[in-house]
Amino acid sequence: MTKFLALIAALLVAACSHPDRGPAVPRTDTTKALPLGIPNARFYADADPGPMVEEGLLASRRELAAHGLPLDPRSVARLPPAHFLAVSGGGDNGAFGSGLINGWTELGTRPSFKIVTGVSTGALIAPFAFLGPAYDVALRDVYTTMTPERVYKKRGILAALYDDAMADTTPLSEVIAQYADEKLMAAIAAEYMKGRLLMIGTTDLDSQRPVIWNIGAIAASGKPGALDLFRKILRASAAIPGAFQPVLIDVEIDGKKFQELHVDGGAIAQLFLYPPSIDISRTGYERKRYAYIIRNARLDPDYAMAERRTITIAGRAIVAMLAASGYNDVLRTYFVTQRDKVDYSLAFIGADFSSPKDGEFDQRYMQALYAYGVQQMKSGRAWHKVPPGLGTYTRLGP
């Protein structure tokens, strides 16, 4: 009995403890916090779109200069079509998106993207997609050699009581550091100076707001901590709340230091192209625009008999909510592009894909899914002009 009471006491003490952190940014000062003092390092997707619009205008000026065109709004019509790419979350299903992109290169029709956005696993894909075919090998290797051991280390059951997550993602940090190096940062900065934009989404848990990180501006800032911040953003965007560690990001306001707690951008939006508050059709710039949306998930229901067990029921409900959230993000993006007269193409994992899966980050499953993505693109079956379940369902290709 004494040992039992001691165990209960230990559990109660553990339940009252948690990892330490610095003070959060005051509610009224969230927009004043500048990581590394970079004014355009990030934007709040639910805030005044003015700063993002201004960033887009500056990017257009840099693009005009890179093409040797006059800095005149009328010159925009002389630029080549603008291609946008949005890559969603999906965990190990990111192997689909990586295969799709590399298959696009093999097909010979992959464009250079004006804007690339990524959330969660899509955030890990986005830098490679942004920098082009030169990084195809790295993109393939990340998603075909991945194992659970390269992503996380399990913690004990007590982590649910006293820690910040059930798993330690130090292994993932090491993978990120291997690929997100000074050379990659310099390449991103160079493309940013040509008017191209790379955006990554995270969720600020303190303010419960979606954050869009302007990676090119961070890379081009020349700040000593820029590379470390970039790595933290990638890790944060893939930090599934409760499962993977959240990431603390240091900020400063009027000389006072604060910390923000960031997790997976998918907690709010599993993909984004640009905030709906921005209507690019009203800029007055005549230019053809194409949006490509990669949803690293299936869009048909995942049928399975649910047992009458608390954990099973809760788990199935969460999966259903995430699936619905992801589909709603697909719909939102579709309607925004239709409003703004942007050509829309959607790719997702079809019901025709089937492969055994032994837990998360099963290497054989990811390799099969990567190959499926490559084949879908090369066969011309990847893109759909309307999301399934909305009006006329259309598949491009044979």
Secondary structure as GFF3:
##gff-version 3
##sequence-region A 1 398
A	DSSP	alpha_helix	2	16	.	.	.	ID=ss1
A	DSSP	three_ten_helix	27	32	.	.	.	ID=ss2
A	DSSP	three_ten_helix	35	37	.	.	.	ID=ss3
A	DSSP	beta_strand	42	44	.	.	.	ID=ss4
A	DSSP	alpha_helix	50	66	.	.	.	ID=ss5
A	DSSP	three_ten_helix	73	78	.	.	.	ID=ss6
A	DSSP	beta_strand	82	87	.	.	.	ID=ss7
A	DSSP	three_ten_helix	91	93	.	.	.	ID=ss8
A	DSSP	alpha_helix	94	107	.	.	.	ID=ss9
A	DSSP	beta_strand	115	119	.	.	.	ID=ss10
A	DSSP	alpha_helix	121	131	.	.	.	ID=ss11
A	DSSP	three_ten_helix	133	135	.	.	.	ID=ss12
A	DSSP	alpha_helix	136	144	.	.	.	ID=ss13
A	DSSP	three_ten_helix	148	150	.	.	.	ID=ss14
A	DSSP	beta_strand	153	154	.	.	.	ID=ss15
A	DSSP	alpha_helix	159	162	.	.	.	ID=ss16
A	DSSP	beta_strand	167	168	.	.	.	ID=ss17
A	DSSP	alpha_helix	170	179	.	.	.	ID=ss18
A	DSSP	alpha_helix	182	192	.	.	.	ID=ss19
A	DSSP	beta_strand	197	204	.	.	.	ID=ss20
A	DSSP	beta_strand	209	214	.	.	.	ID=ss21
A	DSSP	alpha_helix	215	220	.	.	.	ID=ss22
A	DSSP	alpha_helix	226	237	.	.	.	ID=ss23
A	DSSP	beta_strand	247	253	.	.	.	ID=ss24
A	DSSP	beta_strand	256	264	.	.	.	ID=ss25
A	DSSP	three_ten_helix	265	267	.	.	.	ID=ss26
A	DSSP	three_ten_helix	280	282	.	.	.	ID=ss27
A	DSSP	beta_strand	289	298	.	.	.	ID=ss28
A	DSSP	alpha_helix	310	339	.	.	.	ID=ss29
A	DSSP	beta_strand	343	349	.	.	.	ID=ss30
A	DSSP	alpha_helix	363	378	.	.	.	ID=ss31
###
